[in-house]
Amino acid sequence: MVWVGTHFVFSSGERPLVKISVITVTYNAADTLRDTLLSVAQQQGVEVEHIVVDGGSTDQTKEVIGKNGKHVARFISEPDRGIYDAMNKGIGASTGEVIGFLNADDFYAHSHVLQKVLTIMSDAGTDACYADLVYVDRQDTSRLVRYWKSRPYKAGLCRKGWLPAHPTFFVRRKVYEKWGGFDLEFPRQADFEMALRLFDVHQIRSVYVPEVWVRMRTGGLSNNSVAGVIRGNIEAYRACRKNGVQVTPFFVVRKVLSRVPQFLTRPPMHFGSSDNATNRQM
């Protein structure tokens, strides 16, 4: 597969993928879930299996799905042990060769995100891909709050506090089957532990796309308070130790400081709609 102008061209013998599974985890988020559902339904040029895993919501979640989720392949609603337990349920229920997550506060930046994922992941040598993300105001989603610009992975990057923006992270099913799902020992930082385990420990092969793929509303579990940030980063430190990655307590400080540029930089004016080339790292 090679990049030509604004698109990829398949080399002979390469097989395009058939299906991408997108898992949406939600709990009492009826006020924002509609945007998420429509965002997935509007994706073009790809077969999508959208799975919604609800923790037994008591709001209007079922009504929102009934009205806006005609494309949803499977709706699971039952109590769980937290967001990462729900994500593991979604992985188990999915059938796509590539799996991604889009939570109930998030929505895709444009209608061709999954088409780009499909093209990139049609290269059998690629285990995962990811891109950039912007945080937006919870009420006014046109107002930018923070810009999570990622970078191509280099060996040892996660132990310095790096991880890809999770809603932009798409992983081949066989990676989860081989290396496992989310570790529920880390209720705030299982996404970091997963990244550390897959990238630094098992050295999966990935592609970074320098483009905004997801808009995320502010107010998530790990960034909703100073105390939450501190607890989350202590969990990340423990995740390093559990995976045999040697870090000092200064790791926590460095991880917090690495987020500062996200509040000071802004994406290009055309963010969310560009057709930039990708940067590959093996």
Backbone bond lengths (Angstrom), bond angles and torsions (degrees), N, CA, C in turn:
res aa  C-N    CA-C-N  psi(-1)  N-CA   C-N-CA  omega(-1)  CA-C   N-CA-C  phi
1 M - - - 1.446 - - 1.523 109.65 -
2 V 1.316 117.43 128.35 1.455 121.30 -178.81 1.519 109.58 -128.88
3 W 1.343 116.47 152.48 1.454 122.10 179.81 1.523 109.49 -87.83
4 V 1.326 117.29 125.22 1.455 122.14 179.30 1.523 107.93 -128.17
5 G 1.309 117.21 109.54 1.460 121.42 178.53 1.511 112.28 66.01
6 T 1.329 116.24 -99.97 1.465 121.06 -177.78 1.521 112.99 -119.54
7 H 1.347 117.09 15.46 1.450 118.03 -177.46 1.525 110.16 -155.27
8 F 1.334 115.03 167.86 1.449 121.09 176.53 1.517 110.39 -93.18
9 V 1.336 116.02 146.85 1.458 122.25 172.92 1.518 107.59 -117.96
10 F 1.324 116.60 129.97 1.455 120.64 -178.10 1.518 111.38 -78.41
11 S 1.316 115.45 136.14 1.448 121.04 173.05 1.525 108.65 -79.19
12 S 1.312 116.34 161.82 1.459 119.36 -179.84 1.517 110.24 -61.69
13 G 1.315 115.72 138.50 1.457 120.88 178.79 1.511 113.70 92.56
14 E 1.361 119.42 -13.89 1.442 120.83 178.71 1.525 109.41 -81.28
15 R 1.320 115.47 140.01 1.465 120.92 -175.79 1.523 110.21 -111.40
16 P 1.333 118.59 119.16 1.457 119.35 176.35 1.525 110.26 -66.79
17 L 1.320 117.40 145.61 1.454 121.18 178.99 1.518 110.11 -73.43
18 V 1.324 115.15 158.36 1.449 120.94 -177.22 1.523 111.30 -95.32
19 K 1.320 118.10 -40.81 1.454 119.77 -169.14 1.529 111.96 -144.90
20 I 1.338 114.81 141.47 1.463 122.57 171.67 1.519 107.77 -115.43
21 S 1.312 117.39 129.83 1.463 121.50 175.06 1.524 109.05 -94.49
22 V 1.327 115.90 126.58 1.461 121.86 174.18 1.522 107.63 -112.97
23 I 1.326 116.17 124.81 1.456 122.01 -176.93 1.522 109.35 -108.16
24 T 1.310 116.21 124.12 1.465 121.90 176.17 1.525 108.69 -110.89
25 V 1.332 115.42 120.22 1.461 122.05 177.33 1.526 107.88 -101.02
26 T 1.318 117.08 132.02 1.466 119.92 -175.52 1.522 111.34 -145.77
27 Y 1.332 114.81 152.90 1.464 120.82 172.50 1.525 108.20 -155.51
28 N 1.320 116.31 113.60 1.468 122.75 -179.42 1.526 111.85 50.86
29 A 1.323 116.31 47.85 1.467 121.76 -179.54 1.521 110.81 -122.06
30 A 1.320 116.53 36.33 1.462 120.58 -176.70 1.521 112.42 -59.99
31 D 1.344 116.98 -27.28 1.461 119.76 -176.97 1.524 113.05 -71.04
32 T 1.335 118.22 -21.28 1.469 120.68 -179.39 1.527 113.25 -118.30
33 L 1.313 117.76 -12.34 1.463 121.91 -173.71 1.528 112.34 -62.30
34 R 1.330 117.17 -33.57 1.466 120.05 -178.48 1.528 111.15 -57.17
35 D 1.328 117.28 -43.94 1.466 120.62 179.76 1.521 111.06 -60.31
36 T 1.322 116.09 -40.02 1.464 120.58 179.60 1.520 111.02 -64.88
37 L 1.308 116.64 -47.48 1.466 121.28 -179.26 1.524 111.50 -60.23
38 L 1.327 116.56 -46.90 1.466 119.74 -179.28 1.516 111.33 -66.61
39 S 1.334 116.33 -34.42 1.458 120.50 179.33 1.522 111.34 -60.34
40 V 1.330 116.67 -41.79 1.466 120.51 178.86 1.524 110.21 -73.07
41 A 1.325 116.88 -42.67 1.465 120.71 -178.24 1.526 111.89 -61.42
42 Q 1.324 117.65 -28.34 1.458 121.92 -176.34 1.530 113.96 -87.98
43 Q 1.318 117.74 0.06 1.460 119.69 178.32 1.525 110.26 -66.56
44 Q 1.310 116.00 138.30 1.466 121.19 -173.24 1.532 111.45 -112.44
45 G 1.326 115.31 151.17 1.452 121.77 170.48 1.511 115.81 74.59
46 V 1.338 117.82 21.55 1.457 119.78 -177.49 1.525 109.43 -156.46
47 E 1.328 116.21 147.41 1.461 120.75 173.08 1.517 108.81 -85.78
48 V 1.315 116.44 123.85 1.462 121.26 -176.42 1.520 110.11 -117.79
49 E 1.307 115.95 132.37 1.461 121.95 170.51 1.527 106.37 -103.36
50 H 1.325 116.97 105.28 1.463 120.87 -178.23 1.518 108.98 -97.18
51 I 1.313 116.08 119.63 1.456 122.88 179.78 1.523 108.52 -114.31
52 V 1.322 117.05 127.08 1.467 121.73 178.13 1.522 108.39 -109.57
53 V 1.322 116.08 124.16 1.456 122.12 179.46 1.521 107.74 -114.15
54 D 1.319 115.85 111.47 1.458 122.94 -175.90 1.524 109.81 -107.47
55 G 1.312 116.44 138.00 1.463 120.48 -177.52 1.511 114.53 -82.95
56 G 1.332 117.63 21.98 1.463 121.04 -178.85 1.517 111.22 88.10
57 S 1.312 116.77 47.85 1.470 121.97 -175.71 1.530 112.07 -59.48
58 T 1.348 114.87 149.64 1.459 121.34 178.00 1.530 111.34 -110.35
59 D 1.342 116.87 6.51 1.460 120.24 178.48 1.540 109.54 -97.20
60 Q 1.317 117.38 -148.37 1.468 121.54 -176.37 1.537 113.16 -94.29
61 T 1.316 117.16 25.17 1.460 121.10 -176.46 1.528 112.30 -55.64
62 K 1.312 117.81 -48.34 1.468 120.25 -177.76 1.522 111.46 -62.69
63 E 1.324 116.87 -37.29 1.453 120.39 178.86 1.529 111.15 -67.02
64 V 1.337 116.62 -40.25 1.462 120.90 178.62 1.522 110.24 -62.69
65 I 1.338 117.01 -43.07 1.463 120.75 178.80 1.529 110.17 -66.79
66 G 1.320 116.72 -39.74 1.459 119.49 178.75 1.521 112.44 -61.22
67 K 1.327 117.21 -33.45 1.451 121.62 -177.36 1.519 113.30 -88.00
68 N 1.346 117.00 -34.68 1.466 120.88 -171.67 1.523 114.09 -119.59
69 G 1.326 117.66 2.59 1.455 120.18 -173.95 1.508 114.67 -116.95
70 K 1.320 117.11 37.39 1.469 119.45 179.79 1.527 111.59 -60.88
71 H 1.330 116.47 -25.32 1.467 120.72 -179.47 1.522 112.97 -83.21
72 V 1.325 118.12 -11.22 1.462 121.80 -174.94 1.525 109.87 -64.62
73 A 1.332 115.40 126.12 1.467 120.38 -177.28 1.521 112.06 -78.92
74 R 1.344 115.65 -33.36 1.460 118.52 -178.88 1.521 109.67 -153.12
75 F 1.325 116.11 134.93 1.458 122.64 178.21 1.519 108.32 -120.78
76 I 1.323 116.33 117.64 1.467 122.81 179.57 1.521 107.28 -111.76
77 S 1.328 117.45 124.53 1.463 121.01 178.85 1.521 109.09 -132.27
78 E 1.321 115.53 109.10 1.459 121.67 -178.88 1.527 108.48 -166.95
79 P 1.311 118.54 157.84 1.465 120.68 178.63 1.531 111.06 -60.15
80 D 1.325 115.78 149.53 1.460 119.95 177.36 1.528 109.36 -140.80
81 R 1.304 115.52 -179.77 1.471 120.91 -178.68 1.526 112.09 -99.41
82 G 1.315 116.42 24.60 1.460 119.73 178.77 1.512 111.67 122.50
83 I 1.333 115.04 176.13 1.460 121.43 -172.48 1.521 112.98 -60.78
84 Y 1.330 117.52 -38.36 1.467 118.85 -176.36 1.527 111.83 -78.39
85 D 1.310 117.35 -27.38 1.460 120.29 171.60 1.527 109.18 -64.47
86 A 1.347 116.36 -41.89 1.463 120.76 177.69 1.526 110.73 -63.72
87 M 1.327 117.04 -38.79 1.470 120.40 178.35 1.528 110.42 -64.01
88 N 1.313 116.81 -41.50 1.469 119.72 177.35 1.526 111.25 -62.14
89 K 1.346 116.44 -37.67 1.466 119.76 175.84 1.522 110.31 -61.47
90 G 1.326 115.77 -41.04 1.453 120.10 179.73 1.514 112.13 -63.60
91 I 1.320 116.60 -41.83 1.471 120.41 177.13 1.525 109.62 -59.61
92 G 1.331 115.71 -44.89 1.456 119.79 -178.94 1.517 113.52 -64.98
93 A 1.339 116.66 -30.13 1.462 120.76 -177.91 1.523 112.84 -87.24
94 S 1.314 117.88 -13.74 1.465 121.28 -174.09 1.524 111.85 -81.92
95 T 1.340 115.00 159.57 1.464 120.64 179.13 1.524 112.35 -128.15
96 G 1.322 118.55 -3.69 1.459 120.96 -179.49 1.515 112.29 -70.26
97 E 1.330 115.88 155.79 1.465 120.34 177.92 1.517 111.51 -75.30
98 V 1.329 116.37 -25.15 1.458 122.39 177.62 1.522 108.25 -122.53
99 I 1.353 116.40 139.06 1.461 121.30 -174.22 1.528 109.85 -125.81
100 G 1.340 115.52 133.75 1.451 121.67 174.67 1.514 109.90 -135.72
101 F 1.341 116.42 168.67 1.465 122.04 -178.92 1.517 110.16 -125.93
102 L 1.322 115.93 139.12 1.457 121.94 174.27 1.522 106.37 -140.19
103 N 1.318 116.27 105.86 1.457 120.13 -174.09 1.522 112.21 -78.73
104 A 1.321 115.68 170.63 1.457 121.67 -169.79 1.527 113.83 -69.72
105 D 1.317 118.49 -9.28 1.468 121.78 174.59 1.521 111.50 -98.07
106 D 1.337 117.79 -1.31 1.465 122.04 -171.74 1.524 111.44 -112.79
107 F 1.334 115.38 158.73 1.463 120.15 170.75 1.522 109.00 -154.01
108 Y 1.334 115.55 153.36 1.460 120.29 -176.93 1.524 110.97 -70.48
109 A 1.324 115.58 147.70 1.460 121.80 -175.62 1.518 112.70 -73.72
110 H 1.327 117.42 -24.16 1.460 121.03 177.10 1.526 109.42 -157.70
111 S 1.312 117.18 174.41 1.466 121.63 -170.98 1.524 114.26 -86.64
112 H 1.335 117.98 4.24 1.467 120.43 -178.61 1.529 112.55 -116.47
113 V 1.329 116.83 13.37 1.473 120.03 -179.31 1.522 110.65 -59.26
114 L 1.317 118.08 -52.44 1.465 120.57 -175.51 1.521 111.92 -70.20
115 Q 1.307 117.19 -26.70 1.464 120.00 174.39 1.529 110.00 -63.93
116 K 1.321 116.57 -39.67 1.469 120.18 178.01 1.523 110.49 -68.74
117 V 1.333 115.93 -40.17 1.464 119.24 176.39 1.519 110.05 -59.42
118 L 1.320 116.87 -46.16 1.461 121.99 179.80 1.519 111.38 -56.20
119 T 1.324 116.00 -45.94 1.459 120.65 -178.01 1.523 111.25 -64.19
120 I 1.308 116.27 -46.56 1.472 120.83 -179.25 1.524 110.92 -63.21
121 M 1.341 116.43 -46.02 1.454 120.40 -174.82 1.522 112.98 -79.17
122 S 1.327 117.87 -5.22 1.456 119.90 173.84 1.520 111.83 -71.70
123 D 1.316 117.19 -11.50 1.462 122.06 170.87 1.526 107.31 -80.61
124 A 1.314 116.79 111.76 1.469 121.24 -175.32 1.526 112.81 -61.24
125 G 1.323 117.94 -16.83 1.458 120.87 179.78 1.509 113.90 -83.20
126 T 1.335 117.60 -2.92 1.459 121.83 -179.02 1.520 110.18 -102.29
127 D 1.325 116.63 126.21 1.460 121.80 179.30 1.519 112.82 -89.70
128 A 1.344 117.17 -29.37 1.462 120.43 -174.04 1.514 109.99 -157.88
129 C 1.333 115.67 161.31 1.454 120.81 172.20 1.522 108.76 -145.48
130 Y 1.315 115.95 159.10 1.462 120.79 -178.65 1.518 108.94 -158.76
131 A 1.345 116.37 167.45 1.458 120.92 -176.30 1.526 109.36 -147.11
132 D 1.346 116.66 -156.19 1.455 122.17 -178.06 1.525 110.72 -99.25
133 L 1.332 115.05 166.70 1.460 122.36 -176.39 1.521 108.91 -144.19
134 V 1.336 116.54 147.80 1.454 120.30 171.86 1.524 109.42 -120.89
135 Y 1.341 115.84 138.21 1.451 121.71 170.04 1.525 107.50 -86.01
136 V 1.322 116.35 136.83 1.455 120.89 179.55 1.524 109.36 -125.76
137 D 1.322 115.59 160.03 1.458 121.40 177.93 1.527 110.11 -59.08
138 R 1.312 116.58 139.44 1.467 120.21 -174.39 1.515 112.27 -62.39
139 Q 1.329 117.22 -36.27 1.457 120.81 -179.01 1.519 112.47 -92.16
140 D 1.326 116.68 -40.49 1.463 122.17 -178.84 1.524 108.81 -111.68
141 T 1.331 116.35 91.74 1.463 120.05 -172.77 1.527 113.05 -73.77
142 S 1.322 117.36 -2.46 1.468 119.83 174.32 1.525 111.06 -85.30
143 R 1.332 117.00 -10.60 1.471 120.69 -178.20 1.524 110.45 -95.07
144 L 1.309 115.53 117.27 1.454 122.51 -178.82 1.527 110.75 -76.91
145 V 1.329 116.35 134.91 1.462 121.68 178.54 1.521 111.07 -111.26
146 R 1.309 116.38 -37.31 1.474 120.14 -171.45 1.528 108.50 -158.78
147 Y 1.313 116.29 145.08 1.471 122.16 -176.42 1.527 109.27 -121.36
148 W 1.314 116.35 110.18 1.464 121.22 179.24 1.524 107.94 -92.53
149 K 1.310 115.60 90.97 1.460 121.07 176.32 1.514 108.38 -89.93
150 S 1.305 116.56 122.07 1.451 120.92 -177.61 1.527 110.35 -89.73
151 R 1.311 116.45 -159.95 1.460 122.29 -178.07 1.517 109.41 -162.30
152 P 1.333 117.97 160.80 1.467 119.36 174.68 1.533 110.09 -62.34
153 Y 1.302 115.80 140.62 1.468 119.58 -179.63 1.515 111.70 -71.97
154 K 1.325 114.94 139.75 1.462 122.82 171.07 1.516 108.22 -128.57
155 A 1.309 116.81 150.58 1.463 121.97 -174.72 1.527 111.48 -51.69
156 G 1.323 115.98 131.25 1.456 121.45 176.12 1.518 114.89 84.62
157 L 1.333 117.55 5.72 1.459 120.11 -174.31 1.532 112.31 -68.05
158 C 1.329 117.78 -37.18 1.470 120.06 -177.69 1.523 111.73 -64.79
159 R 1.316 117.44 -35.55 1.462 119.45 -179.48 1.525 112.03 -68.30
160 K 1.335 116.01 -8.26 1.468 121.05 174.05 1.524 111.46 -96.60
161 G 1.327 116.19 5.60 1.453 121.10 177.05 1.509 115.08 102.22
162 W 1.338 118.10 -0.25 1.466 121.68 -178.21 1.523 111.41 -79.99
163 L 1.315 116.22 148.85 1.457 123.13 165.55 1.516 107.62 -158.05
164 P 1.336 118.33 155.03 1.469 119.97 176.50 1.519 109.67 -72.97
165 A 1.320 116.24 154.89 1.465 120.25 175.13 1.527 108.31 -63.66
166 H 1.317 116.94 117.24 1.458 120.63 -167.63 1.527 114.85 -58.73
167 P 1.352 120.42 -40.22 1.473 118.35 179.25 1.526 113.98 -67.92
168 T 1.337 117.45 -12.31 1.467 120.17 176.73 1.524 111.84 -97.73
169 F 1.322 117.45 0.19 1.466 122.96 -170.39 1.531 109.73 -95.17
170 F 1.331 116.52 116.45 1.458 123.09 178.71 1.524 109.10 -114.97
171 V 1.317 116.21 131.51 1.465 122.25 -172.12 1.525 110.04 -128.36
172 R 1.312 115.50 140.89 1.459 119.76 177.00 1.533 109.86 -67.49
173 R 1.332 115.91 139.95 1.461 121.23 -177.38 1.526 112.39 -52.35
174 K 1.323 116.55 -41.27 1.466 119.68 -175.36 1.527 112.12 -62.61
175 V 1.328 117.39 -23.53 1.462 120.58 177.25 1.528 110.24 -66.93
176 Y 1.351 116.51 -45.25 1.462 119.69 176.95 1.523 110.85 -65.29
177 E 1.329 116.72 -38.94 1.463 119.58 -179.58 1.523 111.12 -64.42
178 K 1.305 116.97 -33.84 1.462 120.89 -177.52 1.521 113.03 -84.18
179 W 1.351 116.86 -41.63 1.459 120.51 -170.45 1.520 113.88 -111.32
180 G 1.321 118.09 -2.71 1.460 120.42 174.99 1.516 114.25 93.58
181 G 1.344 114.18 167.33 1.456 121.22 -179.13 1.517 112.27 -92.99
182 F 1.344 115.63 -147.95 1.460 120.73 -176.75 1.522 110.69 -79.41
183 D 1.317 116.10 137.57 1.459 122.98 -179.08 1.526 108.49 -85.83
184 L 1.326 117.36 113.30 1.457 121.64 -174.99 1.521 112.89 -73.59
185 E 1.323 117.55 -1.86 1.465 120.59 174.01 1.527 110.95 -68.58
186 F 1.347 116.59 -15.62 1.463 121.46 -175.70 1.535 109.45 -121.55
187 P 1.340 117.79 81.10 1.473 121.08 -173.57 1.521 114.46 -65.55
188 R 1.333 118.71 -18.33 1.466 121.69 178.33 1.529 112.92 -108.57
189 Q 1.295 117.77 -24.33 1.462 120.80 -171.44 1.522 113.15 -128.51
190 A 1.334 117.73 28.00 1.463 119.18 177.98 1.522 111.15 -64.79
191 D 1.341 117.48 -26.75 1.463 118.93 176.77 1.528 110.89 -69.03
192 F 1.343 117.03 -38.26 1.464 119.47 175.54 1.526 110.67 -66.80
193 E 1.335 116.78 -44.60 1.466 119.76 179.37 1.519 110.49 -59.24
194 M 1.335 115.92 -39.50 1.461 120.14 178.23 1.531 110.66 -62.90
195 A 1.328 116.75 -47.01 1.467 120.59 179.59 1.519 111.14 -60.89
196 L 1.316 116.57 -45.21 1.466 121.46 178.57 1.521 110.84 -58.45
197 R 1.323 115.86 -45.46 1.466 120.85 -177.64 1.529 111.45 -66.96
198 L 1.334 116.74 -42.35 1.457 119.51 -176.43 1.530 112.47 -77.11
199 F 1.324 117.28 -43.77 1.465 120.46 -175.93 1.528 112.31 -83.09
200 D 1.320 117.33 -60.32 1.471 119.98 -172.91 1.525 112.97 -73.97
201 V 1.339 116.67 -40.17 1.462 119.90 -175.30 1.531 111.52 -84.91
202 H 1.337 117.61 -51.10 1.467 120.47 -174.13 1.529 113.47 -100.23
203 Q 1.314 117.77 -6.67 1.473 123.41 169.77 1.531 112.60 56.29
204 I 1.336 115.35 53.40 1.465 118.58 175.46 1.529 109.60 -66.27
205 R 1.324 116.05 158.95 1.464 122.43 -178.80 1.528 109.30 -98.01
206 S 1.326 116.31 127.83 1.459 119.36 -171.50 1.517 112.60 -135.04
207 V 1.333 114.21 164.00 1.456 122.82 176.22 1.527 108.31 -125.34
208 Y 1.314 116.88 129.50 1.466 121.80 174.40 1.520 109.38 -101.44
209 V 1.321 116.33 131.99 1.465 122.76 178.32 1.531 108.38 -109.19
210 P 1.326 119.72 114.89 1.468 121.80 -177.27 1.528 112.52 -77.27
211 E 1.315 115.27 66.35 1.454 122.21 -177.28 1.518 108.97 -150.91
212 V 1.321 117.62 146.01 1.462 121.39 175.87 1.522 109.40 -74.57
213 W 1.323 115.66 121.90 1.459 121.44 179.05 1.522 112.98 -105.67
214 V 1.340 116.99 -26.87 1.465 120.04 -171.91 1.526 110.63 -135.78
215 R 1.348 114.90 142.55 1.463 122.26 168.43 1.531 106.81 -107.82
216 M 1.317 115.86 127.58 1.463 121.53 -177.97 1.529 109.45 -118.40
217 R 1.315 116.30 128.89 1.459 119.40 174.60 1.529 110.25 -70.71
218 T 1.320 116.25 145.04 1.461 120.64 177.92 1.522 109.96 -69.84
219 G 1.344 114.75 158.96 1.458 119.96 175.66 1.498 114.63 105.61
220 G 1.352 118.85 20.84 1.460 122.00 179.85 1.517 112.89 -71.86
221 L 1.323 115.52 173.29 1.460 122.04 -174.37 1.513 113.09 -56.94
222 S 1.337 118.33 -45.43 1.463 120.54 -171.33 1.512 113.39 -89.56
223 N 1.373 118.37 -7.51 1.456 118.77 -177.24 1.523 112.27 -128.06
224 N 1.348 117.06 23.37 1.458 118.81 -175.69 1.524 113.68 -91.46
225 S 1.336 118.74 -0.13 1.455 122.02 177.14 1.515 109.02 -167.02
226 V 1.327 115.48 161.89 1.462 119.75 177.09 1.523 109.75 -62.73
227 A 1.332 116.27 -42.70 1.468 120.06 179.02 1.518 110.87 -61.21
228 G 1.341 116.41 -38.77 1.458 119.75 178.44 1.506 112.08 -64.46
229 V 1.335 116.93 -40.27 1.464 121.30 177.55 1.524 110.49 -61.91
230 I 1.330 116.56 -44.12 1.469 120.67 -179.12 1.520 110.69 -63.82
231 R 1.336 116.40 -48.20 1.467 119.37 179.75 1.520 111.45 -61.41
232 G 1.332 115.79 -39.80 1.457 119.53 179.64 1.515 112.14 -62.73
233 N 1.307 117.15 -42.45 1.457 119.88 -177.90 1.524 112.60 -72.82
234 I 1.315 117.40 -29.67 1.464 119.83 172.92 1.529 109.61 -65.97
235 E 1.338 116.45 -39.33 1.467 120.13 174.69 1.519 111.02 -60.07
236 A 1.324 116.53 -41.73 1.463 120.58 -179.54 1.528 110.32 -62.00
237 Y 1.307 116.15 -38.90 1.470 120.64 176.69 1.530 110.20 -61.71
238 R 1.337 116.59 -44.19 1.457 120.08 178.75 1.526 111.36 -65.25
239 A 1.315 116.59 -33.64 1.467 120.45 178.59 1.522 110.76 -63.22
240 C 1.333 116.29 -38.93 1.466 119.99 176.84 1.520 110.42 -61.73
241 R 1.305 115.80 -47.27 1.466 119.21 -178.28 1.522 111.38 -63.88
242 K 1.332 117.58 -38.69 1.468 120.58 -179.44 1.515 111.39 -64.36
243 N 1.338 117.49 -34.09 1.457 121.52 -178.51 1.524 112.60 -89.75
244 G 1.332 116.77 10.48 1.455 120.13 177.54 1.513 113.63 73.41
245 V 1.335 116.92 18.94 1.460 121.34 178.50 1.518 107.94 -94.47
246 Q 1.313 117.29 116.22 1.455 122.14 -175.29 1.519 111.12 -79.31
247 V 1.331 116.29 116.33 1.456 122.31 175.48 1.525 108.58 -134.94
248 T 1.321 116.63 158.82 1.457 122.05 175.79 1.524 108.75 -97.14
249 P 1.343 117.96 166.62 1.467 119.46 176.37 1.523 113.16 -57.88
250 F 1.337 118.04 -20.93 1.463 121.08 177.49 1.520 111.28 -63.64
251 F 1.331 116.66 -17.20 1.458 121.79 176.81 1.521 110.60 -52.76
252 V 1.338 117.56 -41.91 1.459 121.77 -177.59 1.523 110.38 -62.73
253 V 1.339 116.66 -43.88 1.461 121.43 179.90 1.524 110.15 -62.76
254 R 1.324 115.84 -45.88 1.458 120.43 -178.56 1.525 111.03 -64.56
255 K 1.323 117.50 -37.24 1.462 121.15 179.63 1.532 110.52 -65.29
256 V 1.344 116.97 -41.78 1.463 120.59 178.48 1.526 110.43 -65.53
257 L 1.329 117.06 -45.38 1.459 120.78 -177.67 1.525 112.00 -65.47
258 S 1.336 116.74 -27.74 1.465 119.42 -179.03 1.521 112.09 -65.88
259 R 1.349 117.18 -17.38 1.464 120.82 -179.83 1.528 112.49 -84.65
260 V 1.333 117.47 -16.54 1.463 120.55 -175.08 1.529 113.02 -55.99
261 P 1.351 119.36 -46.20 1.476 118.84 179.98 1.526 113.92 -58.36
262 Q 1.332 117.54 -22.91 1.462 119.72 -179.62 1.531 112.01 -64.83
263 F 1.343 116.76 -24.08 1.459 120.70 179.44 1.531 112.05 -90.73
264 L 1.337 116.60 -11.78 1.462 120.68 -173.89 1.523 113.60 -106.08
265 T 1.327 117.81 -18.91 1.465 121.27 -178.00 1.520 110.29 -106.80
266 R 1.303 115.47 161.87 1.461 121.63 178.38 1.525 108.88 -134.50
267 P 1.343 117.38 148.82 1.464 120.56 179.49 1.519 110.52 -72.25
268 P 1.343 117.71 167.04 1.461 120.90 175.19 1.523 110.25 -57.75
269 M 1.317 116.75 157.79 1.458 121.45 -178.42 1.520 112.14 -57.57
270 H 1.354 116.43 -27.51 1.459 119.93 -177.34 1.519 112.15 -93.83
271 F 1.352 116.91 18.97 1.460 118.79 -173.97 1.525 110.43 -56.05
272 G 1.356 112.68 142.51 1.466 119.87 177.81 1.509 114.05 89.32
273 S 1.335 118.25 -6.09 1.460 117.92 -178.23 1.518 112.91 -137.49
274 S 1.333 117.53 7.56 1.452 119.91 -177.43 1.511 111.36 -80.79
275 D 1.333 116.02 164.42 1.451 122.02 176.85 1.522 109.77 -120.35
276 N 1.337 114.49 49.51 1.451 119.48 -178.60 1.526 111.62 -64.49
277 A 1.315 114.60 152.18 1.456 119.50 174.47 1.525 109.71 -68.99
278 T 1.311 116.18 163.44 1.445 120.58 179.71 1.507 110.93 -99.71
279 N 1.343 115.01 158.43 1.445 122.24 174.58 1.514 107.91 -110.83
280 R 1.304 117.15 122.49 1.458 121.55 -176.76 1.525 110.05 -102.01
281 Q 1.337 114.21 140.64 1.466 118.94 171.67 1.516 108.43 -134.80
282 M 1.297 116.47 140.92 1.457 120.95 -175.79 1.524 109.78 -114.04
